[in-house]
Amino acid sequence: MRLSRIRSRSAFTLIELLVVIAIIAILIGLLLPAVQKVREAAARMQCSNNLKQLGVAAHNHHDSIGSLPNGGRGWPDAPVYTAVGSPATGRQQLAGWGFQVLPYIEQDNLFKGANTGSIAAAQIQVISAAPKTFFCPSRRAPTVLPPTGAWYGPSGTYGHGASDYAGSQGTNNNGAIAWNDGNSSALVTLVGIVDGTSNTLMFGDKMLDVRYLTQYQGDDNEGYSSGWDHDVIRRTDRAPEPDTRTKGWGEERFGSSHTGGFMACLCDGSVKFIRFSVDLTTFARLGQRDDGQVFGDY
C-alpha cells in the first residue's frame, strides 16, 4: 500500500504576510491609546502625590513656625542663612516657599546646607538641587538647568533646580502664599484663611512653554528656591491653560501637561483636578483667602 506524500509548506505568501502586518498595525493602533492613558493616569497620580506632600509640608511648617510658608521677597534673594547649618525662618527668610518647605519633604540636610563649609556653598548646593517632589512626571523628570554664570545667588557657575509647581498669590497678593514685605502681612495663618481652607488654592501645576524645558525661560530660570518670582508664584485672575509651544513663558498662569486641566492642592491639604474650562470668576475667588465670596462648581 502506497502512502501519499504530504506536501510541506515553507513560507507565507505575499498576501498572507501583508494581512498579518495589517492585523499587527491595527492591534498597535488599538493598544497605543490605552497604554498612553495608563501612563498619564500613573503620572497624574504621582503629580497628585507630590502636591499632597507639599500640602502636608505647608501644614507642618505652620505647626513649627506658626504660619504657612511665605512667597519670599524677590528673585534676587538667595536663601538666607545666619550661619552654615542655620537657615533663617519666617519674615527673615527671603527665599520663597519652595526653600521653606524643604525640611518637611525629607530634605532637611539640603535645607541646612549639610557638608558645606560656607553660606555661599550652602546656597549654591540648594539652588542647584532638584528634589523630585517639585516635578510633574507628565512634563519632565527632575531637572537641573545647565550651569551658568550667577545672576541669582552667590558668584560662580552652577545650575538651577527647576520646579513644575507654583504657589497661589490669588489675584493681587491676597492668596495663601503671600509676598514677604517684612511685615506681619507675609505670615498667613490657617485661621487667616477666612474663606475656608477647603475653598482656597495653595499650590498647583504651573503652565510652561515646553519647548524650553531643558533651557532657561522667563519663569523657569531662578528655580524652585527663588523668592517672589514667576518661577514659583502664579495668579488666579488669569485662566489656567495647557502647556504652550508658542508663548515663551507661562504668563503667570496655572496650567500643566495633563489632559484637560491641572492638579491643585487646597489649603486643607486636599488635592483636586481643576479643568482648564473653569469659570474665571470662580477661579479668581478660589485663589483669594478672604474675599467672602461664594463660588460655583469647578
Phi, psi and omega in degrees: 000129182271133176272134179286143180285136175267122183281123180277153181242125190260341186200163173288151168283165181299319181296316180298320179296318179295323178296317179298316179298319180297319179296317178298318179298319179296316179298317178297318178298326178283324185278327186302312177300324179294318178296318179296321178295319179296317179297316180294322178297319178294319179295319179295323178295318178293321177298316177300319179295321177300313181292326175298317178298320179294322177296315177296320179299318179297321178293320178293324174299317179299316180296324184275316187262333181103004178203165172292158176300140179269175186272004182080175185264320182180165185295334180287349187269109175288162176309135184268128174239135173278338174193164177301128182090358184228082176289144174289158179228171177061219182293341180282344179268113185271343172289164189272192186299327182298321176287320186293334181271356186308313182295347182258004173237034176065037178233038182296322179297319177296318180301318184273351180079039182303143177065025174244154184252001180207163178297318179300318179295322178295319179296316180296319180299316183284322179296324185266010176272165180219072178301133188295339180297339183269010186233133176271121183292345174291339183254309186194163172281166175310129192229127168256119179294151191304146177305137180209162178299145189290134165231343177231117182101189183296163176295154181133184178238120182199165180275175180229124178287124185279185176205141175261001184239152180223155174272154181266120174268004184075222182259338180194066182058036177240024181258192183289329180254109190256151176294137179274094179269009181084358181248177183295340181296340179285342187262087180277128177254163177297326176296329180285353176275075190289341176283351181104134183294334179276358181243014185226126181286140178242305180228158175192168171303144175250145176288141177221162169274110189286356175291339190241029186294338177254010180234173177277132172226170191304331179238029177207058183227309175294317176106186188298334185275357186293154170281203187306105188197161179299336179301325192231003181229139177226161182253156176250007172266012173236131185298138175293148182219159173296159175308145185254164171231017186227343193261342178084348175192181187264006175056028181062022181262149163287156180169186185190178171265003176288161178275120171093344182180194181226159180271140183221144176251125178272171186290346175273000180093354179283153181244130183235156171258118182253125184285150177297337181276008182304141177300131187294324177296317177299316182295318179300316180292327178297332181278339185271133186275343189211034181275344176073015183263148175269137179236163184275191180291152176214000000 
